[in-house]
Amino acid sequence: ASFAATLRAQVRRVRAALGQDIPILLIAPPDAATRNPAVAHPLSTDMHGCARGLMIPSGLAAVRREEWSSARALGLAFWNAGLAMGGPCTSLDWGAQGMMIGDLVHLTKSGGAVVGALLAADLEGAAASGPAPAYAPYTGYRGPAR
């Protein structure tokens, strides 16, 4: 099954078990980088080049698009960890600050704590501002904590 079909099936399963009105938050993946062209797909329009020959894997953009589309279609909340980190290629800065391990894919304990704090701040801000509009993409740029 496709990613979209699997995602939607899982949402149906959760709602069947916990109720149709259960709040669900989809969290898009954090920023990541690779030197491996088989992962980055450098000819893809979704691939983003970074410094030092690193590239953002094109699959990340596809996953984020599908999660956003599914969230809108299914009435789910959506939060983009990659944008909250600062956007494409910020994994390099996060890695230099010890917030990602050397593969520039996985967060360290301190990086996870920062992403968790960013999520908490955004959730608190959303709760304070009342119901969200039908279309409210994350537009802020924070960059890594210094």
C-alpha positions as CSV (number, residue, x, y, z in Angstrom):
1,A,0.0,0.0,0.0
2,S,1.1,3.6,-0.6
3,F,2.2,5.8,2.2
4,A,-1.0,7.9,1.9
5,A,-3.2,4.8,2.1
6,T,-1.3,3.4,5.1
7,L,-1.5,6.8,6.9
8,R,-5.2,7.1,6.3
9,A,-5.9,3.5,7.4
10,Q,-4.0,4.2,10.6
11,V,-6.0,7.3,11.3
12,R,-9.2,5.3,10.7
13,R,-8.0,2.6,13.1
14,V,-7.2,5.1,15.8
15,R,-10.6,6.8,15.4
16,A,-12.4,3.5,15.4
17,A,-10.7,2.6,18.7
18,L,-10.9,6.0,20.4
19,G,-13.7,7.9,18.8
20,Q,-14.2,10.0,15.7
21,D,-13.5,13.3,17.6
22,I,-10.1,12.2,19.0
23,P,-7.5,14.9,18.3
24,I,-4.6,13.7,16.2
25,L,-1.4,15.6,15.5
26,L,0.7,14.5,12.5
27,I,4.3,15.5,13.0
28,A,6.4,15.8,9.8
29,P,10.0,14.6,10.0
30,P,12.9,16.8,11.1
31,D,15.4,18.2,8.6
32,A,18.0,15.7,7.5
33,A,21.0,15.6,5.1
34,T,22.9,13.0,3.2
35,R,25.8,12.6,0.7
36,N,24.2,9.5,-0.8
37,P,22.6,10.3,-4.2
38,A,20.5,7.1,-4.0
39,V,18.8,8.6,-1.0
40,A,18.8,12.3,-2.1
41,H,17.7,11.7,-5.7
42,P,19.6,14.7,-7.0
43,L,17.6,14.9,-10.2
44,S,14.3,15.2,-8.4
45,T,12.7,18.6,-8.2
46,D,12.2,18.0,-4.4
47,M,16.0,17.6,-3.8
48,H,17.6,20.5,-2.0
49,G,21.3,21.0,-2.1
50,C,23.2,22.1,1.0
51,A,26.8,23.0,1.8
52,R,29.7,20.5,1.8
53,G,28.1,18.3,-0.9
54,L,25.2,17.4,1.4
55,M,21.6,17.1,0.1
56,I,18.2,17.0,1.7
57,P,16.6,13.6,0.8
58,S,13.8,14.3,-1.7
59,G,11.6,11.7,0.1
60,L,11.2,14.1,3.0
61,A,9.4,16.7,0.9
62,A,7.1,13.9,-0.4
63,V,6.3,12.7,3.1
64,R,5.6,16.2,4.3
65,R,3.3,17.0,1.4
66,E,1.3,13.8,1.9
67,E,1.1,14.3,5.7
68,W,-0.1,17.9,5.1
69,S,-2.6,16.8,2.5
70,S,-3.9,14.0,4.7
71,A,-4.1,16.3,7.7
72,R,-6.3,18.7,5.8
73,A,-8.5,16.0,4.3
74,L,-9.0,14.2,7.6
75,G,-9.3,17.2,9.9
76,L,-6.0,16.5,11.8
77,A,-3.5,18.9,13.3
78,F,-0.1,19.1,11.5
79,W,3.3,20.3,12.7
80,N,6.4,20.3,10.5
81,A,9.5,19.5,12.6
82,G,11.8,20.4,9.7
83,L,10.5,23.9,9.4
84,A,10.4,24.3,13.2
85,M,14.1,23.5,13.2
86,G,14.7,26.3,10.7
87,G,14.0,24.7,7.3
88,P,16.1,22.9,4.7
89,C,19.8,22.3,5.5
90,T,19.5,23.4,9.2
91,S,20.5,19.8,10.1
92,L,24.1,20.9,9.3
93,D,23.9,23.6,12.0
94,W,22.2,21.3,14.4
95,G,24.8,18.6,13.9
96,A,27.6,21.2,14.5
97,Q,26.0,22.1,17.7
98,G,25.7,18.5,18.9
99,M,21.9,18.3,18.4
100,M,22.1,15.7,15.6
101,I,24.3,12.7,15.5
102,G,26.9,12.4,12.7
103,D,24.5,10.9,10.2
104,L,22.6,14.3,10.2
105,V,19.3,12.3,10.3
106,H,18.8,11.5,13.9
107,L,18.5,14.0,16.8
108,T,20.6,13.7,19.9
109,K,19.0,13.9,23.3
110,S,19.6,17.6,23.4
111,G,18.3,18.0,19.9
112,G,15.2,16.1,20.8
113,A,14.7,18.3,23.8
114,V,14.9,21.4,21.6
115,V,12.4,20.0,19.1
116,G,10.1,19.1,22.0
117,A,10.3,22.6,23.4
118,L,9.5,24.1,19.9
119,L,6.5,21.8,19.6
120,A,5.3,22.6,23.1
121,A,5.7,26.4,22.4
122,D,3.7,26.1,19.2
123,L,1.0,24.0,20.9
124,E,0.7,26.5,23.7
125,G,0.6,29.4,21.2
126,A,-2.1,27.6,19.2
127,A,-4.2,26.9,22.4
128,A,-3.9,30.6,23.4
129,S,-5.0,31.9,20.0
130,G,-8.2,29.8,19.8
131,P,-9.5,27.7,16.9
132,A,-7.1,27.4,13.9
133,P,-8.1,28.7,10.5
134,A,-8.7,26.1,7.8
135,Y,-5.3,26.8,6.3
136,A,-2.5,27.7,8.6
137,P,1.0,26.6,7.5
138,Y,4.0,27.1,9.8
139,T,5.8,30.1,8.4
140,G,8.2,31.0,11.3
141,Y,11.9,30.5,11.0
142,R,13.7,29.8,14.3
143,G,16.9,28.1,13.4
144,P,18.8,26.1,16.0
145,A,18.9,27.2,19.6
146,R,22.2,28.9,20.4
